Amino acid sequence: MTLIKGVAARVPQALEEAGADGTPAPGALTSAVRRAVLDEFRTRAEFAGHLAEIDALLWTRTGASRDIAENVLTGHLRELRLSRVTEPEESDRFVVTEGEGDAFELLSPAYVDELTGKVILAGQLRRVAAPEGVKGGESA
């Protein structure tokens, strides 16, 4: 719904920039709507990326201030339909940065746009030795 509102707000400006005075030709209207949609998605992606970076930075901190900030940002992520992925099993959304072993330790979460399914910010994992009775990060 937010995207539709954003696109609707951008169409008149796109029509004006296209020089469509009065009743626009069908081609001008199609072009204006296409431009408005692309601009809105670009703006959303940019904002979502910044929000994910801020959340990831706070997520790596400890203490009470982290908990407060995380609760606030979790609501914002939900409103934007962004997912914070903290399960290393979804390894296609993470970059392994260091370490050795069969299990993974989460260093920072990954963020996925629920509308498009695209990874906005890849998470980071560290390889660690698997605990006794665990292989590949899964219970035996």
N, C-alpha and C positions, 0 to 999 in steps of 0.2 A: 504494500500500500504506500509506503514511504517513497519507493522508487517511482511509482505512478504519479504521486503528487509532485515530485521533483521534475519529472519529465514534462508534466502539464505546465509547470511554472516556466520551463525553458522554451517551450514551443513558440510563444509569441516573440521572444527575443530572437530566436533562430529565423523566424519568418521575416522579421524586420531586417535582420542582417542579410537575408537573401534578397531583399528589395521587393518583397511581395506586398504591395499596397492593395487595399481593398480585398477583393476575393482572390485568393492565390490560385494559381494553376495547380492541377493535381500533382505535377512533378515537383513544384516548389514546396507543397505541403508535405509530400513524402520525404523529400530531402530534409526539411526542417525537423520533422519528427525523428528521422534517423539520427540527425545531428544531436538533437536533444537527448535521445536515449543514450547515445555513446558518451556524451558529456556527463550525464548523470551517473552512468556506470563507472566512468573514469574517476569522478569525484568521490563516489562511494568507495571504490577500491583504494584510493589514496588515503581517505580518512580511516578506513578499516585497517590498513597497513600501519598507520601511525598509532592507532589504538592498540593493536596487537603488540607493537614494539614497547609501548609504555607498560602494558600488562606483563609482558615477559620480563622486563627489567624489574618491576616490583615483585614478580613471582620469585625471582632469585634472591631477594632480600629476606631477612628473618625479622621476627619481632611483631609487636602489637600493631605498629603502623602498617605492616604488610597485610595483616588480616583486615584492617579497616579498608585499605585501598583495594584489596582483592574483592571484598564484598561489593563495593561501589562499582568497580569495573566489570564484575561478573554481570551485573544488571545491564550495563551498557552493551556488553558483548551479546547478551541475550536479545536486546532490542534490535541490534544490527544483524541478528542471525549469524553470529560468528561462534564457532565452537573452539574451546580450549581443549586440546588433546594432550592428555598426560599419561596415556598408556603406551609404553614402548612397543607393544605388540603391533601397533599400526606403524611399522618401521618405514613405510614409504613416505611418511610425513616428517621424518627426522633425518638429521645428519649425525653420523657417528664421528665424534671429534677426537677421541683419544682412548687409551686403555687397552687391556687385553682380557680375554675371558669369553665365556659363553652367555653371560647375562648382560643386561643393560641397566644403567642407572640414569634416571632422568635429570638432566641439567637445566633445561628450559622447555616449556611446552611448545607444541605446534598450534597454529591457528588456521582454521578452515572456514571458508565462506560457505554457509549452508545453502545459499541460493545457487551458487555455481559449482560447488564441490571442489573448488580450487584451493590449494594451500596458499595462504596469504603470507605466512611466516613459518619457515621450517623450524622445528624444535631441534634440540641438541641432546644427544645421548653419549654416555661414556661406557665403554666395555668394562665389565668387572667379572671377577671369578664368581661362578654360580655357587650358591650355597649347597651344602650336602643334600643330595637327593633331587636336585633341580638341574635340568639341562635345557639350555636355550631360553632361559627366562620363564619356563613353564614348569609347573609341578609335575613330578613323576607319578 
